[in-house]
């Protein structure tokens, strides 16, 4: 196993042992988020064999990409929570569907746009490994969370 990958895994596992709400909860949460982001960065760098000359441009573009994806996913989630009320008229429901489809299309368009931008700093094989690495990293994070809460039932869509 790659040394940096092992360090990332050990670090992430150590997060599982931290107490739930320390005195400075918000500061600790920010710190944890930063630590997870750093672990993700190290994990991805190792997995896609990112060369030093690729790093600067890649991380600038990737960070913007992730920021846009998070914003869009929040909008999609908000749209799903707000809509689909059976008290709505048919026209309102139809508009809600169209708005949701537009957000999903924007997400696809963003993926396509950033694919082009990322390919200016990494190869197509590195991009494919990037997508696989993101999924694997998230799966590992979810496993850690699940291990912290063993009585919580597993969702059917957790294996995706």
N, C-alpha and C positions, 0 to 999 in steps of 0.2 A: 504494500500500500504506500502510496506517495506520502512523504513526510508532511508536507503542508496540508494534504487532505486529512491525515491523521490528527494533526494539530487542530484543524477546523472542527472535526468531529468531537474531539475531546473538549474543546472550548464550548461547543454547543451543548454537549451533555452536561457540562458544569453549570450552565444556565438553569438547568432543570432543578438544581438543588438550592437555588436562591429562595428566600422567603417571599411570600405573596405580596405583602404591602409594607415595605420598610417606611421609616419616618418621612423620608423625602421621596415619596412614591413617584411623582412626575419626573424628577431628576433621574431616578433609577430607571424608569421606563425609557427615557431618552437615551440613557447610557446603554441599556440593553439593546435598543434598536440600533444604535451605532455599532455595538459589538457584533450583532447579527449581520449587519450590512458589511462590516469588515470581513467577517468569516465568509460571507457569500462572495465577496470580491476575491479573496484568496482562493476559495474553492473554484470559482470560474476561471481565474487566471491559470491555475494549475490544470484544470480539465481541458481547456481549449488550447493549452500550450501557447499562451500569449507571450510574444516576444517583447523585450523592453521597448523597441522602436514602435511597436503597435499600441502600447499601453495608453499613452496620453490621449490620442485621438479616440481610441476605442471607448475609454471610460467616460470621456466628455459626451460622446454621442449616446452611449448606453444609459448613462444617468438621466439624460433628457428623455430618452425613450421610456424608461421605467416611470419617470414622473408623469409623462403624458398617459401611459397605460393606467396608472393608479387613478388619475383624475377621471379618465373615461369609465373605468370600472365602478368608481363611486357614483358617477352619474347614472350608469346603468342600474346599479343596485337601488339607488334612490327612486328611479323611475319605476322599477318593479314594485317597490314598497308603496309608492304613492298611487299607482294605477290599479286597474283591474277590479274596481269596486263594482259590484253588481247593481249598485244604486245609480251608477252612471248611465247616461243614455247610450244608445248604440253608436251614435256619432262620436261621443266622447271616448268610448272604448276603442273605436277605429282610429281616432287621432292618437290615442295612447300607444296603440300597436305601431303606428307609423313613426312616432317619435322614438320608440324603443328600437325599431329597425334602423332608423337613421343613426342612432348612437352606436349600434353594433357595426354598421357599415363604416362609421368613422374609425372604430377600433381596427377593423380590417385594413382600411386605408392607411392608418398609422403604422401598422405592422409592415405593410408593403413599402411605405416611405422609408422607415428606419432600416429595413432590409437593405435597401439601396445605399443608405448612408453608412451602415455598418460594414458593408462589403468594400468600402473604400479603405478600411483599416485591417480587416481580417478576411480570410478565405471563406468560400462557401462551406467547406468542411468544418471550419472553426465555428461558423454560424450554426450549422446543424448541431454541433456538439454543445454550443451555447444553449440552444433550446432544450436539449436533453439534460444539461447540467442544471438549468433553472428548475426543471421538474423534479430532478433527483434531490436537489437542495430543499425544495419545499416539502417533498415527501419525508425527508429526514427530520425537518422541523416539526411536521405534523406527528411523526412517530414519537419525538421527544415530548411533545405536548400530551399525546395520548398516554405515554408512560407516566407522566406526572399526574394524570387523572384516569387511573385504570378502571374505575367504575362507570365512566362515561361510555355509552354505547357507540359502537363504530357505525358511521354513516355509510350507506351503500355507495356513494359517489367519492369516497376517500381514496379509492384505488386508481382513480383517473390520473 
